[in-house]
Every structure is written in C-alpha cells, then in structure tokens.
C-alpha cells in the first residue's frame, strides 16, 4: 500500500510540474507577443499604416538618416 501511495504522490507531483511548465510557457509567449506589438507598432503581419516605426527601425539598425 505504501508503494501505491508513493506512486500516486509522484504522479500528482509530475502533473503539477507539467501544469506549471505549460503555464510558464503561455506567460512567456504572451509577454513575447506584447513586446513584439509595442516595438513594431502593429498587432499583426503586413505593412499597413504610417512609416514612422520603419524609420525608427532604420535608425536603430543603420544610424540616423542624414537630411540635406
């Protein structure tokens, strides 16, 4: 009986661990999408809207553009 009890405890601990791991993965995924949306300024794919964010990205990657 003790063996059966130990197995049940291990099973419940394993299930709890998997559940916590999945929740952490979902939280990290949501955080990634929130960060991605704020950095690029648009919620989905496609290049619609103003080009301000594209200019900001160009400045980050290649430096400030020189205006003459």
mmCIF file of the N, C-alpha and C atoms, coordinates in Angstrom:
data_MODEL
# 
_entry.id   MODEL 
# 
loop_
_atom_site.group_PDB 
_atom_site.id 
_atom_site.type_symbol 
_atom_site.label_atom_id 
_atom_site.label_alt_id 
_atom_site.label_comp_id 
_atom_site.label_asym_id 
_atom_site.label_entity_id 
_atom_site.label_seq_id 
_atom_site.pdbx_PDB_ins_code 
_atom_site.Cartn_x 
_atom_site.Cartn_y 
_atom_site.Cartn_z 
_atom_site.occupancy 
_atom_site.B_iso_or_equiv 
_atom_site.pdbx_formal_charge 
_atom_site.auth_seq_id 
_atom_site.auth_comp_id 
_atom_site.auth_asym_id 
_atom_site.auth_atom_id 
_atom_site.pdbx_PDB_model_num 
ATOM 1   N N  . UNK A 1 1  ? 0.821  -1.208 0.000   1.00 0.00 ? 1  UNK A N  1 
ATOM 2   C CA . UNK A 1 1  ? 0.000  0.000  0.000   1.00 0.00 ? 1  UNK A CA 1 
ATOM 3   C C  . UNK A 1 1  ? 0.864  1.270  0.000   1.00 0.00 ? 1  UNK A C  1 
ATOM 4   N N  . UNK A 1 2  ? 1.976  1.212  0.714   1.00 0.00 ? 2  UNK A N  1 
ATOM 5   C CA . UNK A 1 2  ? 2.854  2.381  0.753   1.00 0.00 ? 2  UNK A CA 1 
ATOM 6   C C  . UNK A 1 2  ? 3.426  2.653  -0.639  1.00 0.00 ? 2  UNK A C  1 
ATOM 7   N N  . UNK A 1 3  ? 3.743  1.577  -1.362  1.00 0.00 ? 3  UNK A N  1 
ATOM 8   C CA . UNK A 1 3  ? 4.265  1.720  -2.719  1.00 0.00 ? 3  UNK A CA 1 
ATOM 9   C C  . UNK A 1 3  ? 3.239  2.417  -3.615  1.00 0.00 ? 3  UNK A C  1 
ATOM 10  N N  . UNK A 1 4  ? 2.005  2.004  -3.516  1.00 0.00 ? 4  UNK A N  1 
ATOM 11  C CA . UNK A 1 4  ? 0.939  2.624  -4.307  1.00 0.00 ? 4  UNK A CA 1 
ATOM 12  C C  . UNK A 1 4  ? 0.781  4.096  -3.939  1.00 0.00 ? 4  UNK A C  1 
ATOM 13  N N  . UNK A 1 5  ? 0.855  4.398  -2.659  1.00 0.00 ? 5  UNK A N  1 
ATOM 14  C CA . UNK A 1 5  ? 0.748  5.781  -2.214  1.00 0.00 ? 5  UNK A CA 1 
ATOM 15  C C  . UNK A 1 5  ? 1.901  6.606  -2.772  1.00 0.00 ? 5  UNK A C  1 
ATOM 16  N N  . UNK A 1 6  ? 3.120  6.082  -2.730  1.00 0.00 ? 6  UNK A N  1 
ATOM 17  C CA . UNK A 1 6  ? 4.281  6.805  -3.266  1.00 0.00 ? 6  UNK A CA 1 
ATOM 18  C C  . UNK A 1 6  ? 4.140  7.059  -4.764  1.00 0.00 ? 6  UNK A C  1 
ATOM 19  N N  . UNK A 1 7  ? 3.625  6.078  -5.483  1.00 0.00 ? 7  UNK A N  1 
ATOM 20  C CA . UNK A 1 7  ? 3.415  6.263  -6.919  1.00 0.00 ? 7  UNK A CA 1 
ATOM 21  C C  . UNK A 1 7  ? 2.385  7.351  -7.192  1.00 0.00 ? 7  UNK A C  1 
ATOM 22  N N  . UNK A 1 8  ? 1.315  7.356  -6.428  1.00 0.00 ? 8  UNK A N  1 
ATOM 23  C CA . UNK A 1 8  ? 0.288  8.387  -6.598  1.00 0.00 ? 8  UNK A CA 1 
ATOM 24  C C  . UNK A 1 8  ? 0.840  9.775  -6.291  1.00 0.00 ? 8  UNK A C  1 
ATOM 25  N N  . UNK A 1 9  ? 1.697  9.874  -5.288  1.00 0.00 ? 9  UNK A N  1 
ATOM 26  C CA . UNK A 1 9  ? 2.321  11.162 -4.962  1.00 0.00 ? 9  UNK A CA 1 
ATOM 27  C C  . UNK A 1 9  ? 3.214  11.604 -6.108  1.00 0.00 ? 9  UNK A C  1 
ATOM 28  N N  . UNK A 1 10 ? 4.005  10.685 -6.673  1.00 0.00 ? 10 UNK A N  1 
ATOM 29  C CA . UNK A 1 10 ? 4.869  11.025 -7.796  1.00 0.00 ? 10 UNK A CA 1 
ATOM 30  C C  . UNK A 1 10 ? 4.068  11.469 -9.011  1.00 0.00 ? 10 UNK A C  1 
ATOM 31  N N  . UNK A 1 11 ? 2.961  10.786 -9.263  1.00 0.00 ? 11 UNK A N  1 
ATOM 32  C CA . UNK A 1 11 ? 2.103  11.140 -10.394 1.00 0.00 ? 11 UNK A CA 1 
ATOM 33  C C  . UNK A 1 11 ? 1.532  12.546 -10.208 1.00 0.00 ? 11 UNK A C  1 
ATOM 34  N N  . UNK A 1 12 ? 1.049  12.839 -9.017  1.00 0.00 ? 12 UNK A N  1 
ATOM 35  C CA . UNK A 1 12 ? 0.464  14.165 -8.783  1.00 0.00 ? 12 UNK A CA 1 
ATOM 36  C C  . UNK A 1 12 ? 1.533  15.253 -8.863  1.00 0.00 ? 12 UNK A C  1 
ATOM 37  N N  . UNK A 1 13 ? 2.741  14.986 -8.366  1.00 0.00 ? 13 UNK A N  1 
ATOM 38  C CA . UNK A 1 13 ? 3.819  15.966 -8.469  1.00 0.00 ? 13 UNK A CA 1 
ATOM 39  C C  . UNK A 1 13 ? 4.213  16.190 -9.924  1.00 0.00 ? 13 UNK A C  1 
ATOM 40  N N  . UNK A 1 14 ? 4.257  15.118 -10.692 1.00 0.00 ? 14 UNK A N  1 
ATOM 41  C CA . UNK A 1 14 ? 4.603  15.236 -12.109 1.00 0.00 ? 14 UNK A CA 1 
ATOM 42  C C  . UNK A 1 14 ? 3.545  16.042 -12.857 1.00 0.00 ? 14 UNK A C  1 
ATOM 43  N N  . UNK A 1 15 ? 2.290  15.788 -12.597 1.00 0.00 ? 15 UNK A N  1 
ATOM 44  C CA . UNK A 1 15 ? 1.210  16.543 -13.252 1.00 0.00 ? 15 UNK A CA 1 
ATOM 45  C C  . UNK A 1 15 ? 1.273  18.016 -12.882 1.00 0.00 ? 15 UNK A C  1 
ATOM 46  N N  . UNK A 1 16 ? 1.541  18.299 -11.611 1.00 0.00 ? 16 UNK A N  1 
ATOM 47  C CA . UNK A 1 16 ? 1.646  19.678 -11.159 1.00 0.00 ? 16 UNK A CA 1 
ATOM 48  C C  . UNK A 1 16 ? 2.828  20.369 -11.846 1.00 0.00 ? 16 UNK A C  1 
ATOM 49  N N  . UNK A 1 17 ? 3.934  19.661 -11.955 1.00 0.00 ? 17 UNK A N  1 
ATOM 50  C CA . UNK A 1 17 ? 5.116  20.223 -12.608 1.00 0.00 ? 17 UNK A CA 1 
ATOM 51  C C  . UNK A 1 17 ? 4.841  20.529 -14.077 1.00 0.00 ? 17 UNK A C  1 
ATOM 52  N N  . UNK A 1 18 ? 4.181  19.625 -14.764 1.00 0.00 ? 18 UNK A N  1 
ATOM 53  C CA . UNK A 1 18 ? 3.845  19.839 -16.181 1.00 0.00 ? 18 UNK A CA 1 
ATOM 54  C C  . UNK A 1 18 ? 2.890  21.018 -16.320 1.00 0.00 ? 18 UNK A C  1 
ATOM 55  N N  . UNK A 1 19 ? 1.932  21.116 -15.413 1.00 0.00 ? 19 UNK A N  1 
ATOM 56  C CA . UNK A 1 19 ? 0.976  22.215 -15.460 1.00 0.00 ? 19 UNK A CA 1 
ATOM 57  C C  . UNK A 1 19 ? 1.668  23.558 -15.253 1.00 0.00 ? 19 UNK A C  1 
ATOM 58  N N  . UNK A 1 20 ? 2.567  23.624 -14.294 1.00 0.00 ? 20 UNK A N  1 
ATOM 59  C CA . UNK A 1 20 ? 3.304  24.863 -14.036 1.00 0.00 ? 20 UNK A CA 1 
ATOM 60  C C  . UNK A 1 20 ? 4.170  25.214 -15.239 1.00 0.00 ? 20 UNK A C  1 
ATOM 61  N N  . UNK A 1 21 ? 4.797  24.218 -15.837 1.00 0.00 ? 21 UNK A N  1 
ATOM 62  C CA . UNK A 1 21 ? 5.643  24.449 -17.003 1.00 0.00 ? 21 UNK A CA 1 
ATOM 63  C C  . UNK A 1 21 ? 4.830  24.991 -18.183 1.00 0.00 ? 21 UNK A C  1 
ATOM 64  N N  . UNK A 1 22 ? 3.672  24.433 -18.414 1.00 0.00 ? 22 UNK A N  1 
ATOM 65  C CA . UNK A 1 22 ? 2.821  24.909 -19.507 1.00 0.00 ? 22 UNK A CA 1 
ATOM 66  C C  . UNK A 1 22 ? 2.338  26.334 -19.254 1.00 0.00 ? 22 UNK A C  1 
ATOM 67  N N  . UNK A 1 23 ? 1.986  26.637 -18.001 1.00 0.00 ? 23 UNK A N  1 
ATOM 68  C CA . UNK A 1 23 ? 1.539  27.987 -17.668 1.00 0.00 ? 23 UNK A CA 1 
ATOM 69  C C  . UNK A 1 23 ? 2.673  28.989 -17.867 1.00 0.00 ? 23 UNK A C  1 
ATOM 70  N N  . UNK A 1 24 ? 3.873  28.631 -17.468 1.00 0.00 ? 24 UNK A N  1 
ATOM 71  C CA . UNK A 1 24 ? 5.027  29.498 -17.663 1.00 0.00 ? 24 UNK A CA 1 
ATOM 72  C C  . UNK A 1 24 ? 5.280  29.733 -19.149 1.00 0.00 ? 24 UNK A C  1 
ATOM 73  N N  . UNK A 1 25 ? 5.146  28.689 -19.958 1.00 0.00 ? 25 UNK A N  1 
ATOM 74  C CA . UNK A 1 25 ? 5.328  28.816 -21.399 1.00 0.00 ? 25 UNK A CA 1 
ATOM 75  C C  . UNK A 1 25 ? 4.284  29.750 -22.005 1.00 0.00 ? 25 UNK A C  1 
ATOM 76  N N  . UNK A 1 26 ? 3.037  29.622 -21.564 1.00 0.00 ? 26 UNK A N  1 
ATOM 77  C CA . UNK A 1 26 ? 1.981  30.522 -22.065 1.00 0.00 ? 26 UNK A CA 1 
ATOM 78  C C  . UNK A 1 26 ? 2.266  31.964 -21.667 1.00 0.00 ? 26 UNK A C  1 
ATOM 79  N N  . UNK A 1 27 ? 2.709  32.172 -20.426 1.00 0.00 ? 27 UNK A N  1 
ATOM 80  C CA . UNK A 1 27 ? 3.012  33.531 -19.970 1.00 0.00 ? 27 UNK A CA 1 
ATOM 81  C C  . UNK A 1 27 ? 4.151  34.143 -20.775 1.00 0.00 ? 27 UNK A C  1 
ATOM 82  N N  . UNK A 1 28 ? 5.197  33.371 -21.023 1.00 0.00 ? 28 UNK A N  1 
ATOM 83  C CA . UNK A 1 28 ? 6.321  33.876 -21.809 1.00 0.00 ? 28 UNK A CA 1 
ATOM 84  C C  . UNK A 1 28 ? 5.907  34.168 -23.248 1.00 0.00 ? 28 UNK A C  1 
ATOM 85  N N  . UNK A 1 29 ? 5.048  33.340 -23.788 1.00 0.00 ? 29 UNK A N  1 
ATOM 86  C CA . UNK A 1 29 ? 4.550  33.555 -25.151 1.00 0.00 ? 29 UNK A CA 1 
ATOM 87  C C  . UNK A 1 29 ? 3.733  34.847 -25.221 1.00 0.00 ? 29 UNK A C  1 
ATOM 88  N N  . UNK A 1 30 ? 2.848  35.048 -24.264 1.00 0.00 ? 30 UNK A N  1 
ATOM 89  C CA . UNK A 1 30 ? 2.049  36.277 -24.230 1.00 0.00 ? 30 UNK A CA 1 
ATOM 90  C C  . UNK A 1 30 ? 2.931  37.500 -24.053 1.00 0.00 ? 30 UNK A C  1 
ATOM 91  N N  . UNK A 1 31 ? 3.940  37.406 -23.197 1.00 0.00 ? 31 UNK A N  1 
ATOM 92  C CA . UNK A 1 31 ? 4.864  38.514 -22.997 1.00 0.00 ? 31 UNK A CA 1 
ATOM 93  C C  . UNK A 1 31 ? 5.608  38.820 -24.296 1.00 0.00 ? 31 UNK A C  1 
ATOM 94  N N  . UNK A 1 32 ? 6.006  37.786 -25.021 1.00 0.00 ? 32 UNK A N  1 
ATOM 95  C CA . UNK A 1 32 ? 6.702  37.984 -26.296 1.00 0.00 ? 32 UNK A CA 1 
ATOM 96  C C  . UNK A 1 32 ? 5.812  38.734 -27.288 1.00 0.00 ? 32 UNK A C  1 
ATOM 97  N N  . UNK A 1 33 ? 4.556  38.306 -27.415 1.00 0.00 ? 33 UNK A N  1 
ATOM 98  C CA . UNK A 1 33 ? 3.654  38.963 -28.358 1.00 0.00 ? 33 UNK A CA 1 
ATOM 99  C C  . UNK A 1 33 ? 3.366  40.401 -27.942 1.00 0.00 ? 33 UNK A C  1 
ATOM 100 N N  . UNK A 1 34 ? 3.229  40.658 -26.646 1.00 0.00 ? 34 UNK A N  1 
ATOM 101 C CA . UNK A 1 34 ? 3.008  42.037 -26.180 1.00 0.00 ? 34 UNK A CA 1 
ATOM 102 C C  . UNK A 1 34 ? 4.208  42.913 -26.512 1.00 0.00 ? 34 UNK A C  1 
ATOM 103 N N  . UNK A 1 35 ? 5.398  42.402 -26.283 1.00 0.00 ? 35 UNK A N  1 
ATOM 104 C CA . UNK A 1 35 ? 6.612  43.161 -26.594 1.00 0.00 ? 35 UNK A CA 1 
ATOM 105 C C  . UNK A 1 35 ? 6.731  43.392 -28.089 1.00 0.00 ? 35 UNK A C  1 
ATOM 106 N N  . UNK A 1 36 ? 6.429  42.385 -28.871 1.00 0.00 ? 36 UNK A N  1 
ATOM 107 C CA . UNK A 1 36 ? 6.530  42.497 -30.322 1.00 0.00 ? 36 UNK A CA 1 
ATOM 108 C C  . UNK A 1 36 ? 5.566  43.545 -30.854 1.00 0.00 ? 36 UNK A C  1 
ATOM 109 N N  . UNK A 1 37 ? 4.349  43.560 -30.319 1.00 0.00 ? 37 UNK A N  1 
ATOM 110 C CA . UNK A 1 37 ? 3.363  44.534 -30.775 1.00 0.00 ? 37 UNK A CA 1 
ATOM 111 C C  . UNK A 1 37 ? 3.784  45.956 -30.437 1.00 0.00 ? 37 UNK A C  1 
ATOM 112 N N  . UNK A 1 38 ? 4.355  46.183 -29.269 1.00 0.00 ? 38 UNK A N  1 
ATOM 113 C CA . UNK A 1 38 ? 4.718  47.547 -28.904 1.00 0.00 ? 38 UNK A CA 1 
ATOM 114 C C  . UNK A 1 38 ? 5.953  48.006 -29.666 1.00 0.00 ? 38 UNK A C  1 
ATOM 115 N N  . UNK A 1 39 ? 6.894  47.109 -29.952 1.00 0.00 ? 39 UNK A N  1 
ATOM 116 C CA . UNK A 1 39 ? 8.102  47.513 -30.668 1.00 0.00 ? 39 UNK A CA 1 
ATOM 117 C C  . UNK A 1 39 ? 7.791  47.860 -32.108 1.00 0.00 ? 39 UNK A C  1 
ATOM 118 N N  . UNK A 1 40 ? 7.029  47.027 -32.787 1.00 0.00 ? 40 UNK A N  1 
ATOM 119 C CA . UNK A 1 40 ? 6.759  47.251 -34.201 1.00 0.00 ? 40 UNK A CA 1 
ATOM 120 C C  . UNK A 1 40 ? 5.577  48.182 -34.417 1.00 0.00 ? 40 UNK A C  1 
ATOM 121 N N  . UNK A 1 41 ? 4.725  48.360 -33.430 1.00 0.00 ? 41 UNK A N  1 
ATOM 122 C CA . UNK A 1 41 ? 3.625  49.298 -33.540 1.00 0.00 ? 41 UNK A CA 1 
ATOM 123 C C  . UNK A 1 41 ? 2.439  48.769 -34.309 1.00 0.00 ? 41 UNK A C  1 
ATOM 124 N N  . UNK A 1 42 ? 2.366  47.481 -34.530 1.00 0.00 ? 42 UNK A N  1 
ATOM 125 C CA . UNK A 1 42 ? 1.210  46.906 -35.219 1.00 0.00 ? 42 UNK A CA 1 
ATOM 126 C C  . UNK A 1 42 ? 0.971  45.502 -34.669 1.00 0.00 ? 42 UNK A C  1 
ATOM 127 N N  . UNK A 1 43 ? -0.275 45.100 -34.560 1.00 0.00 ? 43 UNK A N  1 
ATOM 128 C CA . UNK A 1 43 ? -0.568 43.824 -33.925 1.00 0.00 ? 43 UNK A CA 1 
ATOM 129 C C  . UNK A 1 43 ? -0.353 42.600 -34.808 1.00 0.00 ? 43 UNK A C  1 
ATOM 130 N N  . UNK A 1 44 ? -0.324 42.743 -36.110 1.00 0.00 ? 44 UNK A N  1 
ATOM 131 C CA . UNK A 1 44 ? -0.225 41.565 -36.966 1.00 0.00 ? 44 UNK A CA 1 
ATOM 132 C C  . UNK A 1 44 ? 0.797  41.739 -38.056 1.00 0.00 ? 44 UNK A C  1 
ATOM 133 N N  . UNK A 1 45 ? 0.764  40.883 -39.025 1.00 0.00 ? 45 UNK A N  1 
ATOM 134 C CA . UNK A 1 45 ? 1.692  40.980 -40.134 1.00 0.00 ? 45 UNK A CA 1 
ATOM 135 C C  . UNK A 1 45 ? 1.157  41.965 -41.175 1.00 0.00 ? 45 UNK A C  1 
ATOM 136 N N  . UNK A 1 46 ? 2.008  42.383 -42.048 1.00 0.00 ? 46 UNK A N  1 
ATOM 137 C CA . UNK A 1 46 ? 1.603  43.352 -43.060 1.00 0.00 ? 46 UNK A CA 1 
ATOM 138 C C  . UNK A 1 46 ? 2.227  44.702 -42.789 1.00 0.00 ? 46 UNK A C  1 
ATOM 139 N N  . UNK A 1 47 ? 2.340  45.504 -43.806 1.00 0.00 ? 47 UNK A N  1 
ATOM 140 C CA . UNK A 1 47 ? 2.993  46.804 -43.680 1.00 0.00 ? 47 UNK A CA 1 
ATOM 141 C C  . UNK A 1 47 ? 1.990  47.913 -43.898 1.00 0.00 ? 47 UNK A C  1 
ATOM 142 N N  . UNK A 1 48 ? 0.982  47.955 -43.078 1.00 0.00 ? 48 UNK A N  1 
ATOM 143 C CA . UNK A 1 48 ? -0.036 48.996 -43.228 1.00 0.00 ? 48 UNK A CA 1 
ATOM 144 C C  . UNK A 1 48 ? 0.199  50.105 -42.235 1.00 0.00 ? 48 UNK A C  1 
ATOM 145 N N  . UNK A 1 49 ? -0.273 51.277 -42.542 1.00 0.00 ? 49 UNK A N  1 
ATOM 146 C CA . UNK A 1 49 ? -0.158 52.404 -41.631 1.00 0.00 ? 49 UNK A CA 1 
ATOM 147 C C  . UNK A 1 49 ? 1.021  53.289 -41.980 1.00 0.00 ? 49 UNK A C  1 
ATOM 148 N N  . UNK A 1 50 ? 1.410  54.094 -40.998 1.00 0.00 ? 50 UNK A N  1 
ATOM 149 C CA . UNK A 1 50 ? 2.496  55.047 -41.248 1.00 0.00 ? 50 UNK A CA 1 
ATOM 150 C C  . UNK A 1 50 ? 3.854  54.346 -41.229 1.00 0.00 ? 50 UNK A C  1 
ATOM 151 N N  . UNK A 1 51 ? 4.843  55.059 -41.736 1.00 0.00 ? 51 UNK A N  1 
ATOM 152 C CA . UNK A 1 51 ? 6.194  54.507 -41.815 1.00 0.00 ? 51 UNK A CA 1 
ATOM 153 C C  . UNK A 1 51 ? 7.092  54.998 -40.690 1.00 0.00 ? 51 UNK A C  1 
ATOM 154 N N  . UNK A 1 52 ? 6.518  55.585 -39.661 1.00 0.00 ? 52 UNK A N  1 
ATOM 155 C CA . UNK A 1 52 ? 7.329  56.124 -38.565 1.00 0.00 ? 52 UNK A CA 1 
ATOM 156 C C  . UNK A 1 52 ? 8.118  55.013 -37.894 1.00 0.00 ? 52 UNK A C  1 
ATOM 157 N N  . UNK A 1 53 ? 7.474  53.886 -37.619 1.00 0.00 ? 53 UNK A N  1 
ATOM 158 C CA . UNK A 1 53 ? 8.164  52.794 -36.955 1.00 0.00 ? 53 UNK A CA 1 
ATOM 159 C C  . UNK A 1 53 ? 9.257  52.208 -37.841 1.00 0.00 ? 53 UNK A C  1 
ATOM 160 N N  . UNK A 1 54 ? 9.033  52.190 -39.153 1.00 0.00 ? 54 UNK A N  1 
ATOM 161 C CA . UNK A 1 54 ? 10.066 51.714 -40.075 1.00 0.00 ? 54 UNK A CA 1 
ATOM 162 C C  . UNK A 1 54 ? 11.265 52.645 -40.020 1.00 0.00 ? 54 UNK A C  1 
ATOM 163 N N  . UNK A 1 55 ? 11.015 53.936 -39.952 1.00 0.00 ? 55 UNK A N  1 
ATOM 164 C CA . UNK A 1 55 ? 12.115 54.894 -39.857 1.00 0.00 ? 55 UNK A CA 1 
ATOM 165 C C  . UNK A 1 55 ? 12.863 54.713 -38.545 1.00 0.00 ? 55 UNK A C  1 
ATOM 166 N N  . UNK A 1 56 ? 12.127 54.454 -37.465 1.00 0.00 ? 56 UNK A N  1 
ATOM 167 C CA . UNK A 1 56 ? 12.776 54.218 -36.186 1.00 0.00 ? 56 UNK A CA 1 
ATOM 168 C C  . UNK A 1 56 ? 13.649 52.973 -36.252 1.00 0.00 ? 56 UNK A C  1 
ATOM 169 N N  . UNK A 1 57 ? 13.159 51.942 -36.913 1.00 0.00 ? 57 UNK A N  1 
ATOM 170 C CA . UNK A 1 57 ? 13.931 50.717 -37.057 1.00 0.00 ? 57 UNK A CA 1 
ATOM 171 C C  . UNK A 1 57 ? 15.183 50.968 -37.891 1.00 0.00 ? 57 UNK A C  1 
ATOM 172 N N  . UNK A 1 58 ? 15.038 51.715 -38.975 1.00 0.00 ? 58 UNK A N  1 
ATOM 173 C CA . UNK A 1 58 ? 16.197 52.054 -39.794 1.00 0.00 ? 58 UNK A CA 1 
ATOM 174 C C  . UNK A 1 58 ? 17.235 52.823 -38.973 1.00 0.00 ? 58 UNK A C  1 
ATOM 175 N N  . UNK A 1 59 ? 16.758 53.741 -38.140 1.00 0.00 ? 59 UNK A N  1 
ATOM 176 C CA . UNK A 1 59 ? 17.681 54.493 -37.292 1.00 0.00 ? 59 UNK A CA 1 
ATOM 177 C C  . UNK A 1 59 ? 18.388 53.581 -36.301 1.00 0.00 ? 59 UNK A C  1 
ATOM 178 N N  . UNK A 1 60 ? 17.671 52.620 -35.747 1.00 0.00 ? 60 UNK A N  1 
ATOM 179 C CA . UNK A 1 60 ? 18.290 51.681 -34.809 1.00 0.00 ? 60 UNK A CA 1 
ATOM 180 C C  . UNK A 1 60 ? 19.339 50.814 -35.506 1.00 0.00 ? 60 UNK A C  1 
ATOM 181 N N  . UNK A 1 61 ? 19.025 50.374 -36.710 1.00 0.00 ? 61 UNK A N  1 
ATOM 182 C CA . UNK A 1 61 ? 19.915 49.452 -37.402 1.00 0.00 ? 61 UNK A CA 1 
ATOM 183 C C  . UNK A 1 61 ? 21.063 50.150 -38.090 1.00 0.00 ? 61 UNK A C  1 
ATOM 184 N N  . UNK A 1 62 ? 20.799 51.256 -38.750 1.00 0.00 ? 62 UNK A N  1 
ATOM 185 C CA . UNK A 1 62 ? 21.789 51.885 -39.616 1.00 0.00 ? 62 UNK A CA 1 
ATOM 186 C C  . UNK A 1 62 ? 22.226 53.276 -39.172 1.00 0.00 ? 62 UNK A C  1 
ATOM 187 N N  . UNK A 1 63 ? 21.699 53.753 -38.075 1.00 0.00 ? 63 UNK A N  1 
ATOM 188 C CA . UNK A 1 63 ? 22.021 55.108 -37.615 1.00 0.00 ? 63 UNK A CA 1 
ATOM 189 C C  . UNK A 1 63 ? 21.041 56.098 -38.168 1.00 0.00 ? 63 UNK A C  1 
ATOM 190 N N  . UNK A 1 64 ? 21.076 57.311 -37.656 1.00 0.00 ? 64 UNK A N  1 
ATOM 191 C CA . UNK A 1 64 ? 20.149 58.355 -38.077 1.00 0.00 ? 64 UNK A CA 1 
ATOM 192 C C  . UNK A 1 64 ? 20.411 58.726 -39.541 1.00 0.00 ? 64 UNK A C  1 
ATOM 193 N N  . UNK A 1 65 ? 19.325 58.899 -40.290 1.00 0.00 ? 65 UNK A N  1 
ATOM 194 C CA . UNK A 1 65 ? 19.462 59.299 -41.688 1.00 0.00 ? 65 UNK A CA 1 
ATOM 195 C C  . UNK A 1 65 ? 19.824 60.773 -41.753 1.00 0.00 ? 65 UNK A C  1 
ATOM 196 N N  . UNK A 1 66 ? 20.673 61.106 -42.697 1.00 0.00 ? 66 UNK A N  1 
ATOM 197 C CA . UNK A 1 66 ? 21.121 62.496 -42.833 1.00 0.00 ? 66 UNK A CA 1 
ATOM 198 C C  . UNK A 1 66 ? 20.199 63.239 -43.805 1.00 0.00 ? 66 UNK A C  1 
ATOM 199 N N  . UNK A 1 67 ? 19.687 64.361 -43.357 1.00 0.00 ? 67 UNK A N  1 
ATOM 200 C CA . UNK A 1 67 ? 18.825 65.190 -44.201 1.00 0.00 ? 67 UNK A CA 1 
ATOM 201 C C  . UNK A 1 67 ? 19.626 66.359 -44.737 1.00 0.00 ? 67 UNK A C  1 
ATOM 202 N N  . UNK A 1 68 ? 19.481 66.632 -46.022 1.00 0.00 ? 68 UNK A N  1 
ATOM 203 C CA . UNK A 1 68 ? 20.207 67.764 -46.620 1.00 0.00 ? 68 UNK A CA 1 
ATOM 204 C C  . UNK A 1 68 ? 19.254 68.805 -47.089 1.00 0.00 ? 68 UNK A C  1 
# 
